[in-house]
């Protein structure tokens, strides 16, 4: 546990201090600088894990933390699972009373109108193409898979080497489910200062902290399982990158609802994750041990 405490101290200390300094000197989240900062923020778990593993405890990094490029079937499963998850969350949201199908994508654009100027809004409205909504959904899916396995995976690797590489290894003694849940709780709490500043739940920043912790806790067993079965943290980085890229699939054809109810980080996503975790529990119990 000493290594875990070192890791958590470094990760939270560097991350939260960085957020404090950023908003002290920059002041606003909705800027280009905030995007760059968020990418840097994602690499703090990687930096902390390497410091603890290699420089404090003088132990090797590559194999113990799961850095392997031996591709197997679980790489493919980890790659496409986020897209499946987003589609399930989309379908569940349609069951909510205040949510409806939006073939012209007007609901999707309305969610982000407050972030654009009047001229940008007019340009966006011209993009609302009614006849072929599923064409855009299909195109967005391909984009999500491509981005998830490339540039997004590189950024997500910064987090995954820490959460599914270092921390998961150190919590193995707790067993799969306990270790995954604790990792998920820590993972969600780590996002707290960014959520308060408007990430993911800009209209509900404080409730959003709780929502993010629930989200990552429900998501963590799926990530941990894929990491174990693929025998590589690279796979969970691809999975994480694809998840970030495919968020839009869960809301782009929806009208109604809000940040707390629709999307993968809303109630619809939580229900989808409950379903996927139940399937995972059945699979582990009856088909495959960990």
DOKOLMI-782353 format. One record per residue (C-alpha): residue number from 1; residue in three letters; x, y, z. Coordinates in nm, 3 decimals, always signed. Layout:
BEGIN
NODE   num   residuo        px        py        pz
NODE   NUM       ALA         X         Y         Z
...
END
This chain:
BEGIN
NODE   num   residuo        px        py        pz
NODE     1       UNK    +0.000    +0.000    +0.000
NODE     2       UNK    +0.297    +0.233    +0.043
NODE     3       UNK    +0.340    +0.249    -0.335
NODE     4       UNK    -0.030    +0.327    -0.380
NODE     5       UNK    -0.012    +0.612    -0.128
NODE     6       UNK    +0.292    +0.756    -0.301
NODE     7       UNK    +0.117    +0.729    -0.635
NODE     8       UNK    -0.207    +0.890    -0.516
NODE     9       UNK    -0.021    +1.170    -0.341
NODE    10       UNK    +0.178    +1.254    -0.652
NODE    11       UNK    -0.113    +1.216    -0.895
NODE    12       UNK    -0.363    +1.424    -0.699
NODE    13       UNK    -0.102    +1.672    -0.581
NODE    14       UNK    +0.033    +1.748    -0.929
NODE    15       UNK    -0.309    +1.738    -1.099
NODE    16       UNK    -0.507    +1.950    -0.855
NODE    17       UNK    -0.224    +2.200    -0.809
NODE    18       UNK    -0.208    +2.232    -1.186
NODE    19       UNK    -0.581    +2.302    -1.205
NODE    20       UNK    -0.556    +2.566    -0.932
NODE    21       UNK    -0.269    +2.743    -1.108
NODE    22       UNK    -0.437    +2.723    -1.449
NODE    23       UNK    -0.759    +2.885    -1.335
NODE    24       UNK    -0.571    +3.134    -1.118
NODE    25       UNK    -0.379    +3.269    -1.418
NODE    26       UNK    -0.604    +3.181    -1.715
NODE    27       UNK    -0.942    +3.196    -1.544
NODE    28       UNK    -1.169    +3.035    -1.805
NODE    29       UNK    -1.220    +2.672    -1.906
NODE    30       UNK    -1.370    +2.733    -2.251
NODE    31       UNK    -1.042    +2.835    -2.415
NODE    32       UNK    -0.783    +2.679    -2.642
NODE    33       UNK    -0.542    +2.679    -2.351
NODE    34       UNK    -0.786    +2.468    -2.150
NODE    35       UNK    -0.786    +2.203    -2.422
NODE    36       UNK    -0.407    +2.185    -2.413
NODE    37       UNK    -0.413    +2.178    -2.034
NODE    38       UNK    -0.666    +1.890    -2.031
NODE    39       UNK    -0.430    +1.684    -2.251
NODE    40       UNK    -0.142    +1.753    -2.012
NODE    41       UNK    -0.369    +1.664    -1.720
NODE    42       UNK    -0.428    +1.320    -1.872
NODE    43       UNK    -0.054    +1.246    -1.861
NODE    44       UNK    -0.014    +1.308    -1.488
NODE    45       UNK    -0.111    +0.947    -1.389
NODE    46       UNK    +0.156    +0.820    -1.631
NODE    47       UNK    +0.423    +1.052    -1.493
NODE    48       UNK    +0.335    +0.966    -1.134
NODE    49       UNK    +0.339    +0.591    -1.197
NODE    50       UNK    +0.683    +0.607    -1.360
NODE    51       UNK    +0.823    +0.823    -1.077
NODE    52       UNK    +0.695    +0.582    -0.814
NODE    53       UNK    +0.784    +0.262    -0.998
NODE    54       UNK    +1.123    +0.352    -1.139
NODE    55       UNK    +1.268    +0.630    -0.926
NODE    56       UNK    +1.120    +0.582    -0.579
NODE    57       UNK    +1.094    +0.202    -0.560
NODE    58       UNK    +1.365    +0.127    -0.823
NODE    59       UNK    +1.154    -0.129    -1.010
NODE    60       UNK    +1.111    -0.189    -1.387
NODE    61       UNK    +0.826    -0.020    -1.575
NODE    62       UNK    +0.741    -0.190    -1.904
NODE    63       UNK    +0.617    -0.541    -1.822
NODE    64       UNK    +0.493    -0.484    -1.464
NODE    65       UNK    +0.270    -0.198    -1.583
NODE    66       UNK    +0.135    -0.397    -1.875
NODE    67       UNK    +0.300    -0.227    -2.173
NODE    68       UNK    +0.272    -0.495    -2.441
NODE    69       UNK    +0.212    -0.475    -2.817
NODE    70       UNK    +0.112    -0.841    -2.864
NODE    71       UNK    -0.224    -0.804    -3.036
NODE    72       UNK    -0.506    -1.051    -2.968
NODE    73       UNK    -0.885    -1.069    -3.003
NODE    74       UNK    -0.940    -0.862    -2.689
NODE    75       UNK    -0.781    -0.562    -2.858
NODE    76       UNK    -1.066    -0.567    -3.111
NODE    77       UNK    -1.330    -0.615    -2.840
NODE    78       UNK    -1.190    -0.324    -2.639
NODE    79       UNK    -1.189    -0.109    -2.952
NODE    80       UNK    -1.553    -0.159    -3.051
NODE    81       UNK    -1.708    -0.195    -2.703
NODE    82       UNK    -1.730    +0.184    -2.643
NODE    83       UNK    -1.927    +0.226    -2.966
NODE    84       UNK    -2.166    -0.050    -2.857
NODE    85       UNK    -2.197    +0.118    -2.518
NODE    86       UNK    -2.280    +0.454    -2.679
NODE    87       UNK    -2.545    +0.293    -2.898
NODE    88       UNK    -2.706    +0.119    -2.599
NODE    89       UNK    -2.709    +0.450    -2.407
NODE    90       UNK    -2.871    +0.617    -2.711
NODE    91       UNK    -3.144    +0.352    -2.724
NODE    92       UNK    -3.212    +0.373    -2.350
NODE    93       UNK    -3.241    +0.753    -2.363
NODE    94       UNK    -3.520    +0.718    -2.622
NODE    95       UNK    -3.728    +0.547    -2.353
NODE    96       UNK    -3.725    +0.860    -2.135
NODE    97       UNK    -4.049    +1.064    -2.149
NODE    98       UNK    -3.886    +1.398    -2.239
NODE    99       UNK    -3.652    +1.257    -2.506
NODE   100       UNK    -3.731    +1.199    -2.872
NODE   101       UNK    -3.557    +1.100    -3.194
NODE   102       UNK    -3.413    +1.399    -3.383
NODE   103       UNK    -3.362    +1.307    -3.748
NODE   104       UNK    -3.231    +1.654    -3.841
NODE   105       UNK    -2.982    +1.653    -3.549
NODE   106       UNK    -3.139    +1.977    -3.422
NODE   107       UNK    -3.135    +1.849    -3.065
NODE   108       UNK    -2.763    +1.778    -3.090
NODE   109       UNK    -2.685    +2.130    -3.212
NODE   110       UNK    -2.911    +2.293    -2.953
NODE   111       UNK    -2.703    +2.143    -2.674
NODE   112       UNK    -2.400    +2.343    -2.783
NODE   113       UNK    -2.550    +2.670    -2.910
NODE   114       UNK    -2.439    +2.863    -2.602
NODE   115       UNK    -2.078    +2.790    -2.696
NODE   116       UNK    -2.095    +2.956    -3.038
NODE   117       UNK    -2.133    +3.305    -3.183
NODE   118       UNK    -2.449    +3.402    -3.383
NODE   119       UNK    -2.264    +3.359    -3.714
NODE   120       UNK    -2.141    +3.015    -3.609
NODE   121       UNK    -2.494    +2.920    -3.507
NODE   122       UNK    -2.624    +3.008    -3.853
NODE   123       UNK    -2.350    +2.800    -4.014
NODE   124       UNK    -2.433    +2.507    -3.787
NODE   125       UNK    -2.802    +2.525    -3.871
NODE   126       UNK    -2.717    +2.488    -4.239
NODE   127       UNK    -2.555    +2.156    -4.155
NODE   128       UNK    -2.883    +2.009    -4.029
NODE   129       UNK    -2.946    +1.757    -4.306
NODE   130       UNK    -3.280    +1.584    -4.268
NODE   131       UNK    -3.293    +1.308    -4.533
NODE   132       UNK    -3.001    +1.091    -4.420
NODE   133       UNK    -2.948    +1.100    -4.041
NODE   134       UNK    -2.810    +0.746    -4.027
NODE   135       UNK    -2.549    +0.832    -4.286
NODE   136       UNK    -2.408    +1.090    -4.045
NODE   137       UNK    -2.436    +0.844    -3.758
NODE   138       UNK    -2.240    +0.583    -3.958
NODE   139       UNK    -1.978    +0.839    -4.061
NODE   140       UNK    -1.942    +0.954    -3.699
NODE   141       UNK    -1.895    +0.590    -3.591
NODE   142       UNK    -1.610    +0.541    -3.838
NODE   143       UNK    -1.451    +0.866    -3.722
NODE   144       UNK    -1.482    +0.757    -3.359
NODE   145       UNK    -1.312    +0.424    -3.422
NODE   146       UNK    -1.031    +0.584    -3.619
NODE   147       UNK    -0.968    +0.863    -3.367
NODE   148       UNK    -1.003    +0.621    -3.076
NODE   149       UNK    -0.725    +0.395    -3.203
NODE   150       UNK    -0.489    +0.678    -3.299
NODE   151       UNK    -0.461    +1.028    -3.155
NODE   152       UNK    -0.714    +0.975    -2.875
NODE   153       UNK    -0.541    +0.656    -2.766
NODE   154       UNK    -0.211    +0.842    -2.730
NODE   155       UNK    -0.370    +1.096    -2.494
NODE   156       UNK    -0.564    +0.826    -2.307
NODE   157       UNK    -0.245    +0.624    -2.256
NODE   158       UNK    -0.139    +0.892    -2.010
NODE   159       UNK    -0.429    +0.799    -1.784
NODE   160       UNK    -0.438    +0.427    -1.851
NODE   161       UNK    -0.076    +0.357    -1.760
NODE   162       UNK    -0.163    +0.501    -1.421
NODE   163       UNK    -0.511    +0.356    -1.360
NODE   164       UNK    -0.506    +0.021    -1.541
NODE   165       UNK    -0.128    -0.017    -1.538
NODE   166       UNK    +0.008    +0.086    -1.200
NODE   167       UNK    -0.298    +0.113    -0.974
NODE   168       UNK    -0.474    -0.200    -1.097
NODE   169       UNK    -0.157    -0.403    -1.046
NODE   170       UNK    -0.113    -0.272    -0.693
NODE   171       UNK    -0.479    -0.346    -0.602
NODE   172       UNK    -0.482    -0.699    -0.743
NODE   173       UNK    -0.470    -0.843    -0.390
NODE   174       UNK    -0.827    -0.715    -0.333
NODE   175       UNK    -0.970    -0.930    -0.612
NODE   176       UNK    -1.113    -0.821    -0.945
NODE   177       UNK    -1.438    -0.648    -0.847
NODE   178       UNK    -1.312    -0.467    -0.534
NODE   179       UNK    -0.996    -0.355    -0.710
NODE   180       UNK    -1.188    -0.230    -1.014
NODE   181       UNK    -1.444    -0.043    -0.804
NODE   182       UNK    -1.180    +0.131    -0.591
NODE   183       UNK    -0.988    +0.224    -0.905
NODE   184       UNK    -1.308    +0.366    -1.051
NODE   185       UNK    -1.381    +0.574    -0.741
NODE   186       UNK    -1.029    +0.720    -0.744
NODE   187       UNK    -1.046    +0.778    -1.119
NODE   188       UNK    -1.371    +0.973    -1.085
NODE   189       UNK    -1.256    +1.180    -0.787
NODE   190       UNK    -0.941    +1.278    -0.978
NODE   191       UNK    -1.168    +1.451    -1.236
NODE   192       UNK    -1.340    +1.661    -0.966
NODE   193       UNK    -1.168    +2.000    -1.017
NODE   194       UNK    -1.223    +1.983    -1.394
NODE   195       UNK    -1.589    +1.890    -1.349
NODE   196       UNK    -1.639    +2.185    -1.113
NODE   197       UNK    -1.493    +2.411    -1.380
NODE   198       UNK    -1.741    +2.287    -1.643
NODE   199       UNK    -1.612    +1.965    -1.797
NODE   200       UNK    -1.885    +1.714    -1.897
NODE   201       UNK    -2.158    +1.875    -1.682
NODE   202       UNK    -2.121    +2.253    -1.737
NODE   203       UNK    -2.475    +2.331    -1.614
NODE   204       UNK    -2.447    +2.104    -1.309
NODE   205       UNK    -2.082    +2.129    -1.195
NODE   206       UNK    -2.125    +2.011    -0.836
NODE   207       UNK    -2.377    +1.736    -0.903
NODE   208       UNK    -2.148    +1.654    -1.193
NODE   209       UNK    -1.868    +1.551    -0.955
NODE   210       UNK    -2.095    +1.284    -0.808
NODE   211       UNK    -2.212    +1.182    -1.157
NODE   212       UNK    -1.856    +1.144    -1.281
NODE   213       UNK    -1.759    +0.925    -0.984
NODE   214       UNK    -2.061    +0.701    -1.048
NODE   215       UNK    -1.974    +0.689    -1.419
NODE   216       UNK    -1.610    +0.590    -1.372
NODE   217       UNK    -1.696    +0.340    -1.100
NODE   218       UNK    -1.942    +0.164    -1.332
NODE   219       UNK    -1.700    +0.187    -1.623
NODE   220       UNK    -1.393    +0.063    -1.437
NODE   221       UNK    -1.473    -0.314    -1.430
NODE   222       UNK    -1.510    -0.320    -1.810
NODE   223       UNK    -1.178    -0.142    -1.858
NODE   224       UNK    -1.006    -0.364    -1.601
NODE   225       UNK    -1.138    -0.682    -1.756
NODE   226       UNK    -1.024    -0.584    -2.107
NODE   227       UNK    -0.685    -0.484    -1.966
NODE   228       UNK    -0.645    -0.825    -1.800
NODE   229       UNK    -0.766    -1.035    -2.093
NODE   230       UNK    -0.564    -0.845    -2.352
NODE   231       UNK    -0.259    -0.848    -2.124
NODE   232       UNK    -0.183    -0.491    -2.229
NODE   233       UNK    -0.257    -0.141    -2.104
NODE   234       UNK    -0.239    -0.032    -2.470
NODE   235       UNK    -0.579    -0.193    -2.521
NODE   236       UNK    -0.741    +0.005    -2.241
NODE   237       UNK    -0.586    +0.321    -2.388
NODE   238       UNK    -0.753    +0.244    -2.722
NODE   239       UNK    -1.077    +0.168    -2.538
NODE   240       UNK    -1.052    +0.495    -2.345
NODE   241       UNK    -0.970    +0.692    -2.659
NODE   242       UNK    -1.263    +0.541    -2.847
NODE   243       UNK    -1.496    +0.610    -2.555
NODE   244       UNK    -1.403    +0.979    -2.563
NODE   245       UNK    -1.443    +0.990    -2.941
NODE   246       UNK    -1.779    +0.812    -2.948
NODE   247       UNK    -1.958    +1.025    -2.688
NODE   248       UNK    -2.144    +1.211    -2.963
NODE   249       UNK    -2.302    +0.888    -3.088
NODE   250       UNK    -2.508    +0.868    -2.770
NODE   251       UNK    -2.669    +1.211    -2.821
NODE   252       UNK    -2.640    +1.320    -3.187
NODE   253       UNK    -2.987    +1.194    -3.288
NODE   254       UNK    -3.162    +1.287    -2.964
NODE   255       UNK    -3.377    +1.586    -2.871
NODE   256       UNK    -3.459    +1.666    -2.511
NODE   257       UNK    -3.310    +1.552    -2.183
NODE   258       UNK    -3.006    +1.714    -2.025
NODE   259       UNK    -2.650    +1.642    -1.917
NODE   260       UNK    -2.769    +1.439    -1.620
NODE   261       UNK    -3.007    +1.214    -1.814
NODE   262       UNK    -2.882    +1.149    -2.169
NODE   263       UNK    -2.543    +1.056    -2.311
NODE   264       UNK    -2.293    +0.803    -2.184
NODE   265       UNK    -2.218    +1.018    -1.878
NODE   266       UNK    -2.587    +1.061    -1.792
NODE   267       UNK    -2.850    +0.830    -1.646
NODE   268       UNK    -2.893    +0.653    -1.980
NODE   269       UNK    -2.523    +0.570    -1.980
NODE   270       UNK    -2.539    +0.446    -1.621
NODE   271       UNK    -2.821    +0.207    -1.706
NODE   272       UNK    -2.625    +0.085    -2.008
NODE   273       UNK    -2.322    +0.025    -1.787
NODE   274       UNK    -2.532    -0.168    -1.533
NODE   275       UNK    -2.642    -0.395    -1.819
NODE   276       UNK    -2.288    -0.442    -1.949
NODE   277       UNK    -2.154    -0.510    -1.599
NODE   278       UNK    -2.425    -0.769    -1.540
NODE   279       UNK    -2.326    -0.940    -1.866
NODE   280       UNK    -1.961    -0.925    -1.754
NODE   281       UNK    -2.053    -1.078    -1.416
NODE   282       UNK    -2.236    -1.363    -1.590
NODE   283       UNK    -1.944    -1.416    -1.827
NODE   284       UNK    -1.690    -1.431    -1.543
NODE   285       UNK    -1.912    -1.659    -1.333
NODE   286       UNK    -2.009    -1.912    -1.598
NODE   287       UNK    -1.764    -1.880    -1.889
NODE   288       UNK    -1.423    -1.751    -1.790
NODE   289       UNK    -1.234    -1.691    -1.467
NODE   290       UNK    -0.991    -1.405    -1.420
END
